[in-house]
């Protein structure tokens, strides 16, 4: 993936010190971030982190306890009537009658907008043309997700709020969703995507906002988030690694990141990698993965996010 | 196409696919009309059973559509997230309510035409002059029953709405004078029935569409209060998600 370009589009979503509560539970705890036109901003975090609560506030469904949010410069709740013409949304699940056909539901929503996209073209683009006349209840989970995305797109929105758009979507479907997001990016649409899928986030994001327990843990482009870890050497090994011995052998601190992943605090050059593999071989161990140089979003995420707690928020999916 | 027309078209398409709703809206009222007109198993205040059963069945039809079909359908739409999704579209609450109202009115007109035609074939000859009063009663009944249906749909989960609405339907069917005239009920039950909307609508339709009949004074206040209070309660407590 080429490094993302620096932000140039206007801010289409602004969240400042947002707090959302469910009774005594604080789902979103002073979150601040922004999303720009022509970019895909990914709100990344574990289940219960507060992603859906933020999106539901931006959609106008959920009141905030304090703080401020703006979509296209408008208040999501007070200016809901104006925003529904300019914002497309995709719910985490559901939202479409089981006893309706994709072509029918798209024509229904097309009728709500003055200049909708062509229904047949949209179905073709999202790989739904062959299922246009099938009842929604007979569609696969991935097809339903793509239909939900199509409904979000039908009114030519300036901003899209997509809650877990690739959940349950197969590989081919994901490619179609990504291609659609690429097109939206080129058209200058600002897209906010929530996901807990790190691979997906890495593939689609121009800008990443990591949220954990209702707080923003980090924000930036992929390059920015991973740049200060570029000298880290990481490897996975299922055997028992004597980190003290390896530290001595490599002359650099070795730390265990999780059950099978180890981090070596050293420049990831060829000589160090050779010494590492040699040491592992001598110890009768096999590295199942060695990653040198630039770290991945996953590494950053591991460092930033605490153990997921799905029960923190009612429903566990907020 | 306007948002309203688009929504009405979708509502009509979905309604036509729901066989169970057709059964409740037309099948049960037709069955009640034909069976209790031909088989006089319960005492009625008219010489011929159809003269009482036919106008009572019109009230039953309104209850079936405005409360049961509307309530259960809306309850499941809420459970499926359809209402939440529509709430974020330019359709808006007013056009959504207008589309639902159109569906209910069209269904009720079809019910009244079919039931009246069948009743006519069974010998029913209501006084023409009674229709305006009956229609006012049916409109007020529609408001009351729709308010109750939407209140249940907007506050309870879909399956609970299904169970409660059907249970309420059965209770109102038996105590509302739709099969058994409320004068035939035990005194205490008749007293309770008279403060419920079903008996009030039946009193208006039978009182106005039975030759020489009259509407009991208790019916109008009951009906008007329900027609105002139930929609207001629905508007107050209805939740879209």
Interface residues (C-beta under 8 A of the other chain):
Chain A: X59 X60 X61 X81 X84 X85 X87 X89 X91 X93 X94 X95 X96 X97 X98 X99 X100 X104 X105 X107 X108 X109 X110 X111 X112 X113 X151 X155
Chain B: X1 X2 X3 X5 X6 X7 X9 X10 X13 X14 X17 X18 X77 X80 X81 X82 X84 X85 X87 X88 X89 X90 X91 X92 X241
